[in-house]
């Protein structure tokens, strides 16, 4: 069963509370999403580490309920 955008956003926000999260359903099928996550907690971390933080927030759903996620992470401007 596919995940909805609200669930993905909620899981990320629960794990990374200061995150600004935007989710886009890329195909309208509830199975292919893009996530844009901005968080000060990413500061000093490599892009790989930032993505790992988001994947950890999804608690093993990636590749199962969540088929595809195009992920973009960044820190807020001015930090």
C-alpha positions as CSV (number, residue, x, y, z in Angstrom):
1,X,0.0,0.0,0.0
2,X,1.3,3.5,-0.9
3,X,2.0,6.2,1.6
4,X,0.3,9.6,1.4
5,X,2.2,12.9,1.4
6,X,0.9,13.9,4.8
7,X,2.3,10.8,6.4
8,X,5.7,11.3,4.8
9,X,5.8,14.9,6.0
10,X,4.7,13.9,9.5
11,X,7.3,11.2,9.9
12,X,10.1,13.6,8.8
13,X,8.8,16.4,11.1
14,X,8.7,13.9,14.1
15,X,12.3,12.9,13.6
16,X,13.6,16.4,12.5
17,X,11.4,18.8,14.5
18,X,12.9,22.0,13.1
19,X,12.5,20.9,9.5
20,X,10.6,22.8,6.8
21,X,9.2,20.0,4.7
22,X,7.5,20.1,1.3
23,X,6.2,17.0,-0.4
24,X,5.3,16.7,-4.1
25,X,3.5,13.8,-5.7
26,X,5.4,13.5,-8.9
27,X,3.0,11.3,-10.9
28,X,-0.3,11.6,-9.0
29,X,-0.1,8.0,-8.2
30,X,0.8,8.2,-4.5
31,X,3.9,6.2,-5.1
32,X,6.5,8.6,-6.5
33,X,7.3,11.7,-4.4
34,X,9.8,14.5,-4.2
35,X,10.7,15.8,-0.7
36,X,12.3,19.1,0.0
37,X,13.7,19.3,3.5
38,X,15.4,22.3,5.1
39,X,16.8,22.0,8.6
40,X,19.5,23.7,10.7
41,X,20.3,20.2,12.0
42,X,21.9,19.4,8.6
43,X,24.6,22.0,9.2
44,X,28.1,20.5,9.1
45,X,26.8,17.2,7.6
46,X,27.5,15.9,4.1
47,X,24.6,15.6,1.7
48,X,24.8,11.8,2.2
49,X,24.4,12.2,6.0
50,X,21.5,14.6,5.5
51,X,19.7,12.1,3.3
52,X,20.4,9.3,5.8
53,X,18.7,11.4,8.5
54,X,15.6,11.7,6.3
55,X,15.6,8.0,5.4
56,X,15.9,7.1,9.1
57,X,12.9,9.3,9.8
58,X,10.9,7.1,7.4
59,X,11.6,4.1,9.6
60,X,12.2,1.5,6.9
61,X,9.2,2.5,4.7
62,X,11.5,3.5,1.8
63,X,11.4,0.7,-0.8
64,X,8.3,-0.8,0.8
65,X,5.2,1.4,1.3
66,X,7.2,4.3,-0.2
67,X,8.4,3.2,-3.7
68,X,10.3,6.3,-4.9
69,X,11.5,9.5,-3.2
70,X,13.5,12.2,-4.9
71,X,15.2,14.0,-2.0
72,X,16.6,17.4,-1.8
73,X,18.0,18.7,1.5
74,X,19.6,21.9,2.6
75,X,20.2,24.2,5.6
76,X,18.4,27.5,6.0
77,X,20.0,30.5,4.5
78,X,22.1,32.6,6.8
79,X,23.2,29.7,9.0
